[in-house]
Amino acid sequence: QVQLVESGGGLVQPGGSLRLSCAASGSDFRGSSMRWYRQAPDNERELVATITNGGNTNYAESVKGRFTISRDNTKNTMYLQMNSLKAEDTAVYYCYVYVYDFRAEYWGQGIQVTVSS
């Protein structure tokens, strides 16, 4: 059974940094696209960053230059380094994986990130 578990969230002051991790288990994720989404209260879930199985990355305009997505296929883990955090980055962040071989998608349970002084 595929499981995605996020960690690394919490409370941080504006201008601070956090690193989120998404540990995947239950399959070989080398042939997968991995993404981070987020959802703030009363807002729709939005795509934050994507990393393909080939390592190509893409970012939402609102986080470009501040966030960095990466993955370690040896550990089946994806990361989101978040720097220069702003209050508007406050949201629940979700890990997402699409496995091409299975044509299946999986979601983590979400983790809270709060940026506040």
N, C-alpha and C positions, 0 to 999 in steps of 0.2 A: 504494500500500500504506500502510495506516494504521500509524503508529508513535507511541508515547508514550515520552518519555525524561524520567526524574526526575533532579533534581539538588538540591544544597544540604544533603545529609545529612552526618553526621559525629559527632564526639565533643564533648559539651558537659557542663559541670558542672551539677549540680542548681540550679534557679533561673534557668538561662540560657535563651537563645532561639536558634531556628533558623528559617529560612524555606525550605521546600521548593518547588520548581517542577516543573511537568509540562508539557513542550513537546510539543504534538501536531502531527502533519503527516500529509498524505495525504488530507485531506478538509476540508470546511467543518464546524466543530464548533459553530457558533452554535446549531444545533438539537439540542443534546445535554445530557444530564445528566452531571455530572462529580463524582467522588467520590474520597476518600482512604480507603484501608483500611490496616490494619497487622496484622502477625503477629509475636508474640513467640515465643521458643523454647518448644516443647511446648504452645502455645496455638493455638486456632482463629483464622483470619483474622477480624478484626472491622471493622465500618464505623466510621470516625472522623468523617467529615463529608461532606455533600452540598451541591452547588450546582446548581440547575436552570438551564435555558436562560433562564428569566426572572429569575434572580438570587436566588431564594429559597434560604435556607440551613437546614441542620439539623445538629445535632451529637450525638455520643455524650455521655451524662451525665458521663463521666469527663474530658472535655476542655472542657466548656462553661465559658466565661469565660476560658479560657487560649488556645485555638486559634481562628484565624479563617481561613475558607476564602474565596477570591476567584478571579475569573477575568478575563482580558483577552481578549475575543473578537477584537480586532484583531491580537493576537499568537498566538492559538490556545494560550494558556497559562493554566494553573491554578496557584494558589499555596496553601500552607498555612503561615500564620504561627503558630509555636508558641512561646508564652511560659511562664514559670514552669515549666519542664520538670522532671519528676520521674523517678526511676529507673524507675518502672513504665511510663513512655512509651517505654522502650527496645524497639525492634522494627524489623522491616523494613517500610517504608512503601511502599504501592503506589498508583499512579495508575490510575483506572478511568474509562472514558468509555462512555456508552450513546448511540448515535446513533439518534434516533427514526425518521428517514427510512429508514434501512437496517435497522432493528430488529436492530442488531448491537452487540456489546460488545467492548471492547478493554482490555487490561491493559498497564501498564508492567512493566519488568523488576524493579522494586523497588529501594529504597535504604535503607541501614542508618542508623538513628539510635540512638546510644548516649548515655545520660545517666548519668554516673558521675563521682565525685570522684577 
